[in-house]
Structure formats: C-alpha cells, structure tokens
Amino acid sequence: MKDLNTAEYWNYKWQQPGNDFWANRPETFKLICALVGSENKILDLGSGVGILANELQKNKNDVYCLDISEEAIKEAKRRFNLPGIVAKVPPLPFKGRCFDVITATEFLEHFPDPTKILAETSIIAKVAVFGVPNNTLKPKNHPEHMISFDRTMLRWHLKQFYEHVEIHEIIEKITTRYPDILVMPSLIAKAWND
C-alpha cells in the first residue's frame, strides 16, 4: 500500500474547498477539552488548520500546532493566531519533557506502525489524548489511512508506552455544508505515566 501521507498530498487536500468540514466535531472536542483541562502547555499533533487547538486555547491552554502541511499551519495561524511547526514525524522535533499534554486526533491511523511516534510522545509529555476512528474509515476506502483501530488494538498500542489508559467511545453526527450528515464513531483515549 502506497503511503499518501506526504507534505504535497496534505498541502493539496487543505487547499480544497470545504477541507475542514470533518474537523469540526463539537462533542468530541468537548470531551477532549475536559480530559485535557486548562493551563497546560499542549502540542497538537496532526493539527490541520487548528480547529481542536483553538478549542484547547479557549480553555486557557498554551497550544502549539504541528502538521506535515505548511498550508494547514499557515491557516491555523491566520484563523486562530496559533503558533505552528511544519514537520514530518517521526521523529518529533523536541527533546525531553517539554509539554504537559500531547493531543492527536485523526493522526495515529496515518502510520502503518504507530510505535515510534507513541514512544516519542510518551517522552515529551506526561499525558496524551488520542482520537481515532473506531473501526471505521479503513485503509481500503481511505488510502491515507494505514491502519484501523478498535478499542483492543488502541489499548494494546498505548499500553506499550503508558502506564494508564482510559478509553471513551463517542458517536458524533457531523453536519457538512453538503446535504448529508456523517456519523463518526470514534475512540478517545487518555494515556499517562506517573
């Protein structure tokens, strides 16, 4: 399977009209904000145009975006005045514990093996909150996805690097500007080490 997760691919995707309809998920983001809390230094991995990062910022968090797409990072800065870093990961461009929390939604499924990125997230932050499609949007129909997760598989991956893992299931209706409604089942996991 060819890996489409390149800067060129995502720059193109983020320049398309309606590019962020799927990224606006109020119930999912409300849960993530509750799990993260306030007054944290946060790195939002695979931030896209910064919609989740902006919600976290509203909760008095100091948020930094990281995305493979320069276009997405520019848009996060333009829309929400969010600082951002353009980088293909792994490796993460940080050393040691430099964030309180890592957030990453719609991110882990873009790696054929998320082991390296999870190892790094567990080093640079004590707490991580991950969101993945719950056994949906599989690689067969979504070629930028390299792996799919269910609750068991997500827990297994996270427990390799985090002592504690709690997983929440959420099903959210996503209204688009088109005449359809998508139903998105997701897993939201909070993982942390003492």
DOSEVO-379617 format. One record per residue: chain; residue number from 1; x, y, z of N, C-alpha, C in turn. Coordinates in steps of 0.1 Angstrom, whole numbers, padded with zeros to 4 digits. Each point is the difference from the previous one (the first is absolute). Layout:
<recs>
+---+-----+-------+-------+-------+-------+-------+-------+-------+-------+-------+
! c !   k !   n.x !   n.y !   n.z !  ca.x !  ca.y !  ca.z !   c.x !   c.y !   c.z !
+---+-----+-------+-------+-------+-------+-------+-------+-------+-------+-------+
! A ! NUM !     X !     Y !     Z !     X !     Y !     Z !     X !     Y !     Z !
...
+---+-----+-------+-------+-------+-------+-------+-------+-------+-------+-------+
</recs>
This chain:
<recs>
+---+-----+-------+-------+-------+-------+-------+-------+-------+-------+-------+
! c !   k !   n.x !   n.y !   n.z !  ca.x !  ca.y !  ca.z !   c.x !   c.y !   c.z !
+---+-----+-------+-------+-------+-------+-------+-------+-------+-------+-------+
! A !   1 !  0008 ! -0012 !  0000 ! -0008 !  0012 !  0000 !  0009 !  0012 !  0000 !
! A !   2 ! -0003 !  0009 ! -0009 !  0008 !  0013 ! -0001 ! -0004 !  0010 !  0011 !
! A !   3 !  0010 !  0006 !  0006 ! -0002 !  0010 !  0011 ! -0003 !  0013 ! -0007 !
! A !   4 ! -0012 !  0005 !  0001 ! -0004 !  0013 ! -0005 !  0004 !  0012 !  0009 !
! A !   5 !  0004 ! -0003 !  0012 !  0002 !  0010 !  0010 !  0013 !  0008 ! -0002 !
! A !   6 ! -0001 !  0008 ! -0010 !  0012 !  0008 ! -0004 ! -0005 !  0015 !  0002 !
! A !   7 !  0010 !  0009 !  0000 ! -0003 !  0014 !  0001 ! -0008 !  0005 ! -0012 !
! A !   8 !  0004 ! -0005 ! -0012 ! -0007 !  0004 ! -0012 ! -0014 ! -0004 !  0000 !
! A !   9 ! -0003 ! -0013 !  0004 ! -0014 ! -0005 !  0001 ! -0008 !  0009 !  0009 !
! A !  10 !  0005 !  0002 !  0012 ! -0008 !  0008 !  0010 ! -0001 !  0014 ! -0003 !
! A !  11 !  0010 !  0006 ! -0006 ! -0001 !  0014 ! -0005 ! -0011 !  0001 ! -0010 !
! A !  12 ! -0001 ! -0009 ! -0009 ! -0011 !  0000 ! -0010 ! -0013 ! -0002 !  0007 !
! A !  13 ! -0001 ! -0010 !  0009 ! -0013 ! -0002 !  0007 ! -0005 !  0012 !  0008 !
! A !  14 !  0009 !  0007 !  0007 ! -0004 !  0011 !  0008 ! -0004 !  0013 ! -0009 !
! A !  15 !  0004 !  0000 ! -0012 ! -0003 !  0011 ! -0009 ! -0014 ! -0002 ! -0007 !
! A !  16 ! -0006 ! -0012 !  0002 ! -0013 ! -0002 ! -0007 ! -0011 !  0006 !  0008 !
! A !  17 ! -0011 !  0005 ! -0007 ! -0011 !  0006 !  0006 ! -0007 ! -0010 !  0010 !
! A !  18 ! -0004 !  0004 !  0011 ! -0007 ! -0009 !  0010 !  0010 ! -0010 !  0007 !
! A !  19 !  0012 !  0004 ! -0001 !  0011 ! -0010 !  0005 ! -0001 ! -0003 !  0015 !
! A !  20 ! -0007 !  0008 !  0008 !  0000 ! -0003 !  0014 ! -0014 ! -0003 !  0006 !
! A !  21 ! -0009 ! -0004 ! -0009 ! -0013 ! -0003 !  0006 !  0000 ! -0012 !  0010 !
! A !  22 !  0009 ! -0009 ! -0003 !  0001 ! -0012 !  0009 !  0007 !  0003 !  0013 !
! A !  23 !  0007 !  0011 !  0000 !  0009 !  0003 !  0012 ! -0008 !  0008 !  0010 !
! A !  24 ! -0012 !  0003 ! -0002 ! -0008 !  0008 !  0010 ! -0010 ! -0010 !  0006 !
! A !  25 !  0004 ! -0005 !  0012 ! -0007 ! -0010 !  0007 ! -0002 !  0004 !  0014 !
! A !  26 ! -0011 !  0008 !  0003 ! -0002 !  0006 !  0013 !  0000 ! -0009 !  0012 !
! A !  27 ! -0007 ! -0011 ! -0001 ! -0001 ! -0009 !  0011 !  0013 ! -0007 !  0003 !
! A !  28 !  0007 ! -0004 ! -0010 !  0013 ! -0006 !  0001 !  0010 !  0009 !  0006 !
! A !  29 !  0000 !  0013 ! -0005 !  0009 !  0010 !  0006 ! -0004 !  0004 !  0014 !
! A !  30 ! -0012 !  0000 !  0003 ! -0004 !  0003 !  0014 !  0005 ! -0011 !  0010 !
! A !  31 !  0000 ! -0013 ! -0004 !  0005 ! -0011 !  0008 !  0015 !  0002 !  0001 !
! A !  32 !  0007 !  0003 ! -0011 !  0015 !  0001 !  0000 !  0003 !  0012 !  0009 !
! A !  33 ! -0007 !  0011 ! -0001 !  0003 !  0012 !  0009 ! -0002 ! -0004 !  0014 !
! A !  34 ! -0010 ! -0008 !  0004 ! -0002 ! -0004 !  0013 !  0012 ! -0009 !  0005 !
! A !  35 !  0004 ! -0009 ! -0008 !  0011 ! -0009 !  0003 !  0013 !  0008 !  0002 !
! A !  36 !  0002 !  0010 ! -0008 !  0013 !  0008 !  0001 !  0000 !  0010 !  0011 !
! A !  37 ! -0011 !  0007 !  0003 ! -0001 !  0010 !  0010 !  0006 !  0013 ! -0005 !
! A !  38 !  0004 !  0008 !  0009 !  0005 !  0014 ! -0003 !  0014 !  0002 !  0005 !
! A !  39 !  0006 !  0011 ! -0005 !  0013 !  0005 !  0004 !  0011 ! -0010 ! -0002 !
! A !  40 ! -0001 ! -0007 ! -0011 !  0011 ! -0009 ! -0004 !  0007 !  0005 ! -0013 !
! A !  41 !  0012 ! -0005 ! -0001 !  0008 !  0003 ! -0013 ! -0003 ! -0013 ! -0008 !
! A !  42 ! -0006 !  0002 ! -0012 ! -0005 ! -0011 ! -0008 !  0006 !  0000 ! -0014 !
! A !  43 !  0004 ! -0011 ! -0005 !  0003 ! -0002 ! -0014 ! -0011 ! -0008 ! -0007 !
! A !  44 ! -0006 !  0006 ! -0010 ! -0011 ! -0007 ! -0008 !  0006 ! -0006 ! -0012 !
! A !  45 !  0002 ! -0013 !  0000 !  0007 ! -0007 ! -0012 ! -0011 ! -0002 ! -0011 !
! A !  46 !  0005 !  0002 ! -0012 ! -0010 ! -0001 ! -0011 ! -0011 !  0010 !  0001 !
! A !  47 !  0004 !  0012 !  0004 ! -0010 !  0010 !  0003 ! -0009 !  0005 ! -0011 !
! A !  48 !  0004 ! -0003 ! -0012 ! -0008 !  0006 ! -0011 !  0000 !  0015 !  0001 !
! A !  49 ! -0012 !  0006 ! -0002 ! -0002 !  0014 !  0000 ! -0002 !  0006 !  0014 !
! A !  50 !  0001 ! -0009 !  0010 !  0000 !  0005 !  0014 ! -0014 !  0001 !  0007 !
! A !  51 ! -0010 ! -0007 ! -0005 ! -0013 !  0001 !  0006 !  0000 ! -0005 !  0014 !
! A !  52 !  0005 ! -0012 !  0003 !  0001 ! -0005 !  0013 !  0010 !  0008 !  0009 !
! A !  53 !  0011 !  0004 ! -0006 !  0010 !  0009 !  0007 ! -0007 !  0013 !  0005 !
! A !  54 ! -0008 !  0005 ! -0008 ! -0008 !  0013 !  0003 ! -0009 ! -0003 !  0012 !
! A !  55 ! -0007 ! -0011 !  0000 ! -0009 ! -0003 !  0012 !  0009 ! -0002 !  0013 !
! A !  56 !  0011 ! -0007 ! -0002 !  0009 ! -0001 !  0012 !  0005 !  0013 !  0005 !
! A !  57 !  0003 !  0009 ! -0010 !  0005 !  0014 !  0004 ! -0010 !  0008 !  0007 !
! A !  58 ! -0013 ! -0002 ! -0003 ! -0011 !  0007 !  0007 !  0000 ! -0004 !  0015 !
! A !  59 !  0005 ! -0012 !  0003 !  0000 ! -0005 !  0014 !  0013 !  0004 !  0007 !
! A !  60 !  0006 !  0011 ! -0004 !  0012 !  0006 !  0006 !  0012 ! -0010 !  0000 !
! A !  61 !  0001 ! -0007 ! -0011 !  0012 ! -0008 ! -0003 !  0009 !  0007 ! -0009 !
! A !  62 !  0013 ! -0003 !  0001 !  0010 !  0005 ! -0009 !  0002 ! -0011 ! -0011 !
! A !  63 ! -0005 !  0002 ! -0012 ! -0001 ! -0010 ! -0010 !  0009 !  0002 ! -0012 !
! A !  64 !  0007 ! -0010 ! -0004 !  0009 !  0001 ! -0012 ! -0005 ! -0011 ! -0010 !
! A !  65 ! -0001 !  0004 ! -0013 ! -0004 ! -0010 ! -0010 !  0012 ! -0006 ! -0007 !
! A !  66 ! -0001 ! -0012 ! -0004 !  0010 ! -0007 ! -0008 ! -0008 ! -0007 ! -0011 !
! A !  67 !  0004 !  0002 ! -0012 ! -0006 ! -0007 ! -0012 !  0010 ! -0002 ! -0011 !
! A !  68 ! -0002 ! -0010 ! -0008 !  0009 ! -0002 ! -0012 ! -0003 !  0011 ! -0010 !
! A !  69 ! -0012 !  0006 !  0000 ! -0004 !  0009 ! -0010 !  0003 !  0015 !  0003 !
! A !  70 !  0008 !  0006 ! -0008 !  0003 !  0014 !  0002 ! -0013 !  0008 ! -0002 !
! A !  71 ! -0008 ! -0004 ! -0009 ! -0013 !  0008 ! -0002 ! -0009 ! -0001 !  0012 !
! A !  72 !  0000 ! -0011 !  0007 ! -0009 ! -0002 !  0012 !  0006 !  0009 !  0011 !
! A !  73 !  0013 !  0000 !  0002 !  0006 !  0009 !  0010 ! -0002 !  0014 ! -0002 !
! A !  74 !  0001 !  0005 ! -0013 ! -0003 !  0014 ! -0004 ! -0014 !  0003 !  0004 !
! A !  75 ! -0010 ! -0009 ! -0003 ! -0014 !  0003 !  0002 ! -0003 !  0000 !  0015 !
! A !  76 !  0007 ! -0008 !  0008 ! -0002 !  0000 !  0015 !  0005 !  0014 !  0005 !
! A !  77 !  0011 !  0005 ! -0005 !  0005 !  0013 !  0004 ! -0010 !  0011 ! -0004 !
! A !  78 ! -0005 ! -0001 ! -0013 ! -0009 !  0010 ! -0005 ! -0013 !  0001 !  0008 !
! A !  79 ! -0006 ! -0012 !  0002 ! -0013 ! -0001 !  0006 !  0000 !  0003 !  0015 !
! A !  80 !  0009 ! -0006 !  0007 !  0000 ! -0001 !  0014 !  0012 !  0006 !  0007 !
! A !  81 !  0010 !  0005 ! -0008 !  0012 !  0005 !  0006 !  0008 ! -0010 !  0008 !
! A !  82 !  0000 ! -0013 ! -0005 !  0006 ! -0011 !  0007 !  0015 ! -0001 ! -0005 !
! A !  83 !  0009 ! -0002 !  0008 !  0014 ! -0002 ! -0004 !  0001 ! -0015 ! -0006 !
! A !  84 !  0008 ! -0002 ! -0010 !  0000 ! -0013 ! -0005 !  0014 ! -0004 ! -0006 !
! A !  85 !  0002 ! -0013 ! -0001 !  0012 ! -0005 ! -0006 ! -0004 ! -0010 ! -0011 !
! A !  86 !  0007 !  0001 ! -0011 ! -0002 ! -0009 ! -0011 !  0011 ! -0011 !  0001 !
! A !  87 ! -0004 ! -0012 !  0001 !  0009 ! -0011 !  0002 ! -0006 ! -0014 ! -0004 !
! A !  88 !  0007 ! -0008 ! -0006 ! -0004 ! -0014 ! -0003 !  0006 ! -0008 !  0012 !
! A !  89 ! -0009 ! -0007 !  0007 !  0004 ! -0008 !  0011 ! -0003 ! -0015 ! -0002 !
! A !  90 !  0007 ! -0009 !  0008 !  0011 !  0003 !  0009 !  0012 !  0003 ! -0009 !
! A !  91 !  0010 !  0006 !  0007 !  0001 !  0003 !  0014 ! -0006 !  0014 !  0003 !
! A !  92 ! -0004 !  0001 !  0013 ! -0005 !  0013 !  0004 !  0011 !  0010 !  0002 !
! A !  93 ! -0002 !  0012 ! -0003 !  0011 !  0010 !  0001 !  0002 !  0006 !  0014 !
! A !  94 ! -0001 ! -0009 !  0010 !  0002 !  0004 !  0014 !  0008 ! -0010 !  0008 !
! A !  95 !  0006 !  0004 !  0010 !  0007 ! -0009 !  0009 ! -0004 !  0002 !  0014 !
! A !  96 ! -0002 ! -0011 !  0008 ! -0003 !  0000 !  0014 ! -0015 !  0005 !  0002 !
! A !  97 ! -0004 !  0001 !  0012 ! -0013 !  0003 !  0004 ! -0002 !  0015 ! -0002 !
! A !  98 ! -0006 !  0005 ! -0011 ! -0002 !  0014 ! -0003 ! -0014 !  0004 ! -0001 !
! A !  99 ! -0010 ! -0009 !  0001 ! -0014 !  0003 !  0000 ! -0007 ! -0007 !  0012 !
! A ! 100 ! -0011 !  0006 !  0004 ! -0008 ! -0007 !  0011 ! -0009 ! -0011 ! -0007 !
! A ! 101 ! -0005 !  0003 ! -0012 ! -0010 ! -0008 ! -0006 !  0003 ! -0001 ! -0015 !
! A ! 102 ! -0002 ! -0011 ! -0006 !  0000 ! -0002 ! -0015 ! -0014 ! -0003 ! -0003 !
! A ! 103 ! -0006 !  0006 ! -0011 ! -0012 ! -0004 ! -0005 !  0002 ! -0004 ! -0015 !
! A ! 104 ! -0007 ! -0010 ! -0004 !  0001 ! -0004 ! -0014 ! -0013 ! -0007 ! -0004 !
! A ! 105 ! -0008 !  0006 ! -0008 ! -0012 ! -0006 ! -0005 !  0001 ! -0002 ! -0015 !
! A ! 106 ! -0005 ! -0011 ! -0004 !  0001 ! -0004 ! -0015 !  0014 !  0000 ! -0004 !
! A ! 107 !  0009 ! -0006 !  0008 !  0014 !  0001 ! -0002 !  0007 ! -0014 ! -0001 !
! A ! 108 ! -0003 ! -0008 !  0011 !  0007 ! -0013 !  0001 ! -0002 ! -0009 ! -0012 !
! A ! 109 ! -0012 !  0000 ! -0006 ! -0004 ! -0009 ! -0011 !  0008 !  0003 ! -0013 !
! A ! 110 !  0007 !  0011 !  0000 !  0008 !  0004 ! -0011 !  0014 ! -0007 !  0000 !
! A ! 111 !  0003 ! -0008 !  0009 !  0013 ! -0007 !  0001 ! -0002 ! -0015 ! -0001 !
! A ! 112 !  0007 ! -0007 ! -0008 ! -0001 ! -0014 ! -0001 !  0003 ! -0007 !  0013 !
! A ! 113 !  0009 !  0006 !  0008 !  0003 ! -0005 !  0013 !  0003 !  0012 !  0009 !
! A ! 114 ! -0010 !  0004 !  0009 !  0001 !  0012 !  0008 !  0010 ! -0002 !  0012 !
! A ! 115 !  0008 ! -0011 !  0001 !  0009 ! -0002 !  0011 !  0010 !  0011 !  0002 !
! A ! 116 !  0006 !  0005 ! -0010 !  0011 !  0010 !  0001 ! -0006 !  0013 !  0005 !
! A ! 117 ! -0011 !  0004 ! -0006 ! -0006 !  0013 !  0005 ! -0005 ! -0001 !  0014 !
! A ! 118 ! -0006 ! -0011 !  0004 ! -0005 ! -0002 !  0014 !  0012 !  0000 !  0009 !
! A ! 119 !  0011 ! -0006 ! -0003 !  0012 !  0000 !  0009 !  0004 !  0014 !  0002 !
! A ! 120 !  0000 !  0009 ! -0011 !  0005 !  0013 !  0002 ! -0010 !  0009 !  0008 !
! A ! 121 ! -0013 ! -0002 ! -0003 ! -0010 !  0008 !  0008 !  0001 ! -0003 !  0015 !
! A ! 122 !  0003 ! -0012 !  0003 !  0001 ! -0003 !  0015 !  0012 !  0006 !  0006 !
! A ! 123 !  0010 !  0004 ! -0007 !  0011 !  0007 !  0005 ! -0002 !  0015 !  0001 !
! A ! 124 ! -0006 !  0006 ! -0009 ! -0001 !  0015 !  0000 ! -0012 !  0005 !  0008 !
! A ! 125 ! -0009 ! -0008 !  0004 ! -0011 !  0004 !  0008 ! -0005 ! -0011 !  0009 !
! A ! 126 ! -0004 !  0004 !  0012 ! -0005 ! -0010 !  0010 ! -0013 ! -0006 ! -0004 !
! A ! 127 ! -0009 !  0008 ! -0006 ! -0013 ! -0003 ! -0004 ! -0002 !  0001 ! -0015 !
! A ! 128 ! -0008 ! -0009 ! -0005 ! -0003 !  0001 ! -0015 ! -0015 ! -0004 ! -0001 !
! A ! 129 ! -0007 !  0007 ! -0009 ! -0014 ! -0003 ! -0004 !  0000 ! -0002 ! -0015 !
! A ! 130 ! -0004 ! -0012 ! -0003 ! -0001 ! -0004 ! -0014 ! -0014 ! -0003 ! -0004 !
! A ! 131 ! -0003 !  0004 ! -0013 ! -0013 ! -0003 ! -0005 !  0002 ! -0008 ! -0014 !
! A ! 132 ! -0007 ! -0011 ! -0001 !  0001 ! -0008 ! -0013 ! -0014 ! -0004 ! -0004 !
! A ! 133 ! -0002 ! -0002 ! -0013 ! -0013 ! -0006 ! -0004 ! -0001 ! -0014 !  0006 !
! A ! 134 ! -0012 ! -0003 !  0005 ! -0003 ! -0013 !  0007 ! -0004 ! -0010 ! -0011 !
! A ! 135 !  0011 ! -0007 ! -0005 ! -0002 ! -0011 ! -0009 ! -0008 !  0005 ! -0013 !
! A ! 136 !  0002 !  0012 ! -0003 ! -0006 !  0006 ! -0013 !  0011 !  0007 ! -0008 !
! A ! 137 ! -0004 !  0005 ! -0011 !  0009 !  0007 ! -0009 !  0013 ! -0008 ! -0002 !
! A ! 138 ! -0002 ! -0013 ! -0004 !  0011 ! -0009 ! -0001 !  0008 !  0003 ! -0013 !
! A ! 139 !  0013 ! -0005 !  0000 !  0009 !  0003 ! -0011 ! -0006 ! -0004 ! -0014 !
! A ! 140 ! -0008 ! -0010 ! -0001 ! -0005 ! -0004 ! -0013 ! -0008 !  0011 ! -0006 !
! A ! 141 ! -0008 !  0008 !  0007 ! -0008 !  0011 ! -0005 !  0006 !  0014 !  0002 !
! A ! 142 !  0010 !  0000 !  0009 !  0007 !  0013 !  0003 !  0015 ! -0002 ! -0001 !
! A ! 143 !  0005 !  0001 ! -0012 !  0014 ! -0004 ! -0002 !  0011 !  0008 !  0008 !
! A ! 144 ! -0004 !  0011 !  0006 !  0010 !  0007 !  0008 !  0001 ! -0006 !  0014 !
! A ! 145 ! -0010 ! -0009 !  0003 !  0000 ! -0008 !  0013 !  0008 ! -0012 ! -0002 !
! A ! 146 !  0010 ! -0003 !  0009 !  0008 ! -0012 ! -0002 ! -0004 ! -0011 !  0010 !
! A ! 147 ! -0008 !  0003 !  0010 ! -0004 ! -0010 !  0010 ! -0013 !  0004 !  0005 !
! A ! 148 ! -0008 ! -0009 !  0005 ! -0012 !  0003 !  0007 !  0000 ! -0005 !  0014 !
! A ! 149 ! -0007 !  0006 !  0009 !  0000 ! -0003 !  0014 ! -0014 ! -0004 !  0005 !
! A ! 150 !  0000 ! -0009 !  0009 ! -0012 ! -0003 !  0009 !  0005 !  0003 !  0014 !
! A ! 151 ! -0008 ! -0002 !  0009 !  0004 !  0003 !  0014 !  0012 ! -0008 !  0005 !
! A ! 152 ! -0001 ! -0013 ! -0003 !  0011 ! -0009 !  0004 !  0013 !  0003 ! -0006 !
! A ! 153 !  0000 !  0003 ! -0013 !  0013 !  0003 ! -0007 !  0005 !  0014 !  0005 !
! A ! 154 ! -0008 !  0010 !  0002 !  0005 !  0013 !  0005 !  0006 ! -0002 !  0014 !
! A ! 155 ! -0007 ! -0007 !  0009 !  0005 ! -0002 !  0013 !  0014 ! -0008 !  0000 !
! A ! 156 !  0001 ! -0010 ! -0009 !  0012 ! -0007 ! -0001 !  0012 !  0009 ! -0004 !
! A ! 157 ! -0002 !  0008 ! -0010 !  0010 !  0009 ! -0005 !  0004 !  0010 !  0012 !
! A ! 158 ! -0010 !  0006 !  0006 !  0003 !  0010 !  0011 !  0007 ! -0006 !  0012 !
! A ! 159 ! -0004 ! -0012 !  0004 !  0006 ! -0006 !  0012 !  0014 ! -0004 ! -0002 !
! A ! 160 !  0006 !  0000 ! -0012 !  0014 ! -0002 ! -0002 !  0008 !  0012 !  0006 !
! A ! 161 ! -0006 !  0012 !  0001 !  0007 !  0012 !  0003 ! -0006 !  0007 !  0012 !
! A ! 162 ! -0012 ! -0003 !  0004 ! -0007 !  0008 !  0010 ! -0005 ! -0010 !  0011 !
! A ! 163 !  0002 !  0004 !  0013 ! -0004 ! -0009 !  0011 ! -0015 !  0000 !  0001 !
! A ! 164 ! -0007 !  0011 ! -0003 ! -0014 !  0001 !  0002 ! -0007 !  0004 ! -0013 !
! A ! 165 ! -0011 ! -0007 ! -0003 ! -0007 !  0003 ! -0013 ! -0015 !  0000 !  0004 !
! A ! 166 ! -0008 !  0010 ! -0004 ! -0014 !  0000 !  0001 ! -0006 !  0003 ! -0014 !
! A ! 167 ! -0009 ! -0008 ! -0004 ! -0006 !  0002 ! -0014 ! -0014 !  0003 !  0001 !
! A ! 168 ! -0004 !  0010 ! -0008 ! -0014 !  0004 ! -0001 ! -0005 ! -0002 ! -0014 !
! A ! 169 ! -0012 ! -0004 ! -0001 ! -0006 ! -0002 ! -0014 ! -0010 !  0012 ! -0002 !
! A ! 170 !  0000 !  0005 ! -0011 ! -0009 !  0011 ! -0004 ! -0005 ! -0001 ! -0014 !
! A ! 171 ! -0013 !  0002 ! -0002 ! -0005 !  0000 ! -0014 ! -0006 !  0014 ! -0002 !
! A ! 172 !  0005 !  0006 ! -0010 ! -0004 !  0014 ! -0003 ! -0005 !  0002 ! -0014 !
! A ! 173 ! -0011 !  0007 ! -0001 ! -0005 !  0004 ! -0013 !  0008 !  0012 ! -0005 !
! A ! 174 !  0005 !  0000 ! -0012 !  0007 !  0011 ! -0005 ! -0008 !  0005 ! -0012 !
! A ! 175 ! -0004 !  0013 !  0002 ! -0008 !  0006 ! -0011 !  0010 !  0007 ! -0009 !
! A ! 176 ! -0002 ! -0003 ! -0013 !  0009 !  0007 ! -0010 ! -0008 !  0011 ! -0007 !
! A ! 177 !  0006 !  0008 ! -0008 ! -0007 !  0010 ! -0008 ! -0007 ! -0007 ! -0011 !
! A ! 178 !  0002 ! -0012 ! -0002 ! -0007 ! -0008 ! -0011 ! -0012 ! -0006 !  0007 !
! A ! 179 ! -0009 ! -0005 ! -0008 ! -0013 ! -0005 !  0006 !  0001 ! -0014 !  0007 !
! A ! 180 !  0011 ! -0003 !  0005 !  0001 ! -0013 !  0007 !  0006 !  0002 !  0014 !
! A ! 181 ! -0003 ! -0010 !  0008 !  0005 !  0000 !  0014 !  0009 ! -0013 !  0002 !
! A ! 182 !  0012 !  0002 !  0005 !  0008 ! -0011 !  0002 ! -0001 ! -0004 !  0015 !
! A ! 183 !  0000 ! -0013 !  0003 !  0001 ! -0005 !  0014 !  0014 ! -0005 !  0002 !
! A ! 184 !  0007 !  0005 !  0010 !  0014 ! -0003 !  0002 !  0001 ! -0007 !  0013 !
! A ! 185 !  0002 ! -0013 !  0001 !  0003 ! -0006 !  0012 !  0015 !  0001 !  0003 !
! A ! 186 !  0004 !  0005 !  0012 !  0014 !  0002 !  0003 !  0003 ! -0006 !  0013 !
! A ! 187 !  0013 ! -0003 !  0002 !  0006 ! -0003 !  0013 !  0008 !  0012 !  0005 !
! A ! 188 ! -0002 !  0004 !  0012 !  0009 !  0011 !  0005 !  0007 ! -0006 !  0012 !
! A ! 189 !  0013 !  0000 !  0000 !  0008 ! -0007 !  0011 !  0008 !  0011 !  0007 !
! A ! 190 !  0000 ! -0001 !  0013 !  0009 !  0008 !  0008 !  0010 ! -0010 !  0005 !
! A ! 191 !  0013 !  0003 ! -0002 !  0011 ! -0009 !  0005 !  0010 !  0008 !  0008 !
! A ! 192 !  0005 ! -0005 !  0010 !  0009 !  0007 !  0008 !  0009 ! -0009 !  0009 !
! A ! 193 !  0012 !  0006 !  0004 !  0009 ! -0007 !  0009 !  0001 !  0008 !  0012 !
! A ! 194 !  0002 ! -0007 !  0012 !  0002 !  0007 !  0012 !  0013 !  0007 !  0001 !
+---+-----+-------+-------+-------+-------+-------+-------+-------+-------+-------+
</recs>
